């Protein structure tokens, strides 16, 4: 079994922040969330926020941001335009993996569904070329299932362990951050599951490296074995 962090590891950048900037192009009201988004992103990357602080802060920001998106008519029009453009170009618009048992854009409603689909239409090219999905791969990330889930569907990756949001209420139900990562992984795959390889871009994932037979640090497209 191979386990991969997502942002900065197989995705070139921070997908949640990229999604935020993408959404701001279509609805300026999301800019009201810029300061708290940046603050918590920096704290997370520097390891300066406790799990409790992240759960409280990220939960509050995410709920308000997603509520704005869900009622945005301009964002809801995105998917219609992209589908029409794809049809005119003769492209196949049905690129999802039907049997992936994770949350994807099809599980969402309104503006958020349109935004997630349109975002990955544009950003799947940021999946790093060295990553070639295998049947037993697991994506382990602090980002949310409602956003990364769609990328996994398109990649054909069936196992995603991520922070979770209730699509109906936009409440953060689980934050897959810090020590929650190895804890949640064991709950999902079983305490005796063998992690053959673990890939990350962050030294804060050392507990996951310790659990794996082999550990790899990713910087750009350079992969260095550290265990």
C-alpha positions in Angstrom: 0.0 0.0 0.0 1.3 3.5 -1.0 0.1 6.5 1.0 0.5 10.1 -0.4 0.0 13.5 1.1 -1.8 15.7 -1.6 -0.9 19.4 -1.5 2.7 20.0 -2.4 3.2 16.3 -2.9 1.3 15.0 -5.9 -0.5 18.4 -6.5 1.7 21.3 -7.4 0.6 23.9 -4.9 -2.1 24.2 -2.2 -5.4 23.1 -3.7 -7.6 24.8 -1.1 -5.9 28.1 -1.5 -6.0 27.7 -5.3 -9.7 27.0 -5.1 -10.2 30.1 -3.0 -8.4 32.3 -5.6 -10.3 30.6 -8.4 -13.7 31.3 -6.8 -12.8 34.9 -6.2 -12.6 35.4 -10.0 -16.3 34.8 -10.2 -17.6 36.2 -6.9 -15.8 39.0 -5.2 -17.6 38.5 -1.9 -15.3 35.6 -1.0 -12.5 38.1 -0.6 -13.9 38.8 2.9 -12.4 35.5 3.9 -8.9 36.3 2.6 -7.2 37.3 5.9 -8.3 34.3 8.0 -7.6 31.9 5.1 -4.0 33.2 4.8 -3.6 33.3 8.6 -4.5 29.6 9.1 -2.7 28.5 6.0 0.6 30.0 7.3 0.1 28.6 10.8 -0.5 25.2 9.3 2.6 25.2 7.1 4.8 26.5 9.9 3.4 24.0 12.5 2.4 26.9 14.8 -1.2 26.0 15.3 -2.5 23.4 17.7 -5.1 20.8 16.6 -7.7 22.6 18.7 -6.9 26.0 17.2 -7.2 24.6 13.7 -10.4 22.9 14.4 -12.1 26.0 15.8 -10.6 28.5 13.3 -10.8 26.5 10.1 -14.2 25.3 10.9 -15.6 28.8 11.3 -13.9 30.1 8.1 -14.8 27.2 6.0 -18.5 27.3 6.9 -18.9 30.9 6.0 -16.9 30.6 2.8 -18.9 27.5 1.6 -22.2 29.2 2.5 -21.2 32.1 0.3 -20.3 29.8 -2.6 -23.5 27.7 -2.3 -25.7 30.8 -2.9 -23.6 32.3 -5.7 -25.5 32.4 -8.9 -22.5 33.5 -10.9 -20.5 30.5 -9.7 -23.4 28.2 -10.4 -23.4 29.2 -14.0 -19.8 28.0 -14.4 -20.5 24.4 -15.0 -23.1 25.1 -17.7 -20.6 27.2 -19.6 -17.8 24.7 -19.3 -20.0 21.9 -20.5 -21.3 23.9 -23.4 -17.7 24.8 -24.4 -16.6 21.2 -24.1 -19.5 20.0 -26.2 -18.7 22.5 -28.9 -15.1 21.3 -29.0 -16.2 17.7 -29.2 -14.6 16.7 -25.9 -15.8 13.9 -23.6 -17.4 15.6 -20.6 -17.9 12.3 -18.7 -14.4 11.9 -17.1 -15.4 10.7 -13.6 -14.7 7.3 -12.2 -18.1 6.0 -11.3 -17.2 3.5 -8.6 -15.0 5.7 -6.4 -16.5 5.6 -3.0 -15.5 9.2 -2.0 -17.2 12.5 -2.0 -17.0 14.3 -5.4 -18.6 17.2 -7.1 -21.7 15.0 -7.9 -22.4 14.8 -4.2 -22.6 18.6 -3.8 -25.2 21.2 -4.7 -25.5 24.5 -6.4 -22.6 26.9 -6.7 -20.2 24.6 -4.8 -20.8 21.7 -7.2 -20.2 24.0 -10.2 -17.1 25.5 -8.6 -15.4 22.2 -7.7 -16.0 20.7 -11.2 -14.8 23.8 -13.0 -11.8 24.1 -10.7 -10.6 20.6 -11.5 -11.4 21.0 -15.2 -8.7 23.7 -15.1 -6.3 22.3 -12.5 -6.0 18.6 -13.1 -2.9 19.6 -15.1 -1.3 20.5 -11.7 -1.2 16.9 -10.7 2.6 16.2 -10.9 3.5 14.0 -13.9 5.5 11.5 -11.8 2.4 10.4 -9.9 0.9 7.3 -11.5 -2.1 5.9 -9.6 -2.1 2.3 -8.4 -5.2 0.3 -7.2 -4.1 0.3 -3.5 -3.1 4.0 -3.2 -4.4 6.1 -0.4 -4.5 9.9 -0.4 -4.0 11.3 3.1 -4.5 15.1 3.3 -5.6 17.9 5.6 -7.6 19.4 2.7 -11.3 18.7 2.5 -13.0 15.7 0.9 -15.4 17.9 -1.0 -12.6 19.4 -3.0 -9.8 16.7 -3.2 -12.5 14.0 -3.7 -13.2 15.2 -7.2 -9.5 15.0 -8.1 -9.3 11.5 -6.8 -12.3 10.5 -8.8 -10.7 11.8 -12.0 -7.5 10.0 -11.1 -9.3 6.8 -10.3 -8.0 6.8 -6.7 -10.7 5.1 -4.6 -9.3 5.7 -1.1 -9.2 9.3 0.3 -8.6 10.2 3.9 -9.2 13.9 4.3 -10.8 16.6 6.5 -14.6 16.2 6.2 -17.5 18.6 5.7 -21.2 17.9 5.9 -22.4 19.0 2.4 -25.8 19.9 3.8 -24.7 22.2 6.6 -21.0 23.0 5.7 -20.0 22.1 9.2 -16.5 20.7 9.5 -17.0 17.3 11.0 -13.3 16.1 11.1 -10.0 17.9 10.6 -7.4 15.5 9.3 -4.5 17.5 10.7 -1.3 16.8 12.7 -1.7 13.8 14.9 -5.2 13.1 13.5 -3.5 11.8 10.3 -2.0 8.6 11.5 -4.9 8.0 13.9 -7.5 8.3 11.1 -5.4 6.2 8.7 -5.3 3.3 11.1 -9.1 3.6 11.7 -9.8 3.4 7.9 -7.2 0.8 6.7 -6.9 -1.2 9.9 -4.3 -1.2 12.7 -2.3 -4.0 11.1 -2.2 -2.6 7.5 1.3 -2.3 6.1 2.3 1.0 4.6 4.9 0.1 2.0 5.7 3.7 0.9 4.7 7.2 2.2 5.2 10.4 0.2 5.1 13.9 1.6 6.5 17.4 1.2 6.4 18.2 4.9 8.7 17.3 7.8 5.6 17.6 10.0 4.5 14.2 8.6 7.4 12.4 10.3 4.9 10.2 12.3 3.6 8.9 9.0 7.2 8.3 7.7 7.9 6.4 10.9 4.9 4.1 10.3 6.0 3.3 6.7 8.5 0.8 5.5 9.9 3.5 3.1 9.5 7.2 3.4 10.0 9.8 0.6 10.3 13.6 0.7 8.9 15.4 -2.3 10.2 18.8 -3.4 8.7 19.9 -6.8 9.3 16.8 -9.0 12.3 15.7 -7.0 11.7 12.6 -4.8 14.2 11.8 -2.1 14.0 8.6 -0.1 14.5 9.5 3.6 13.8 6.1 5.1 
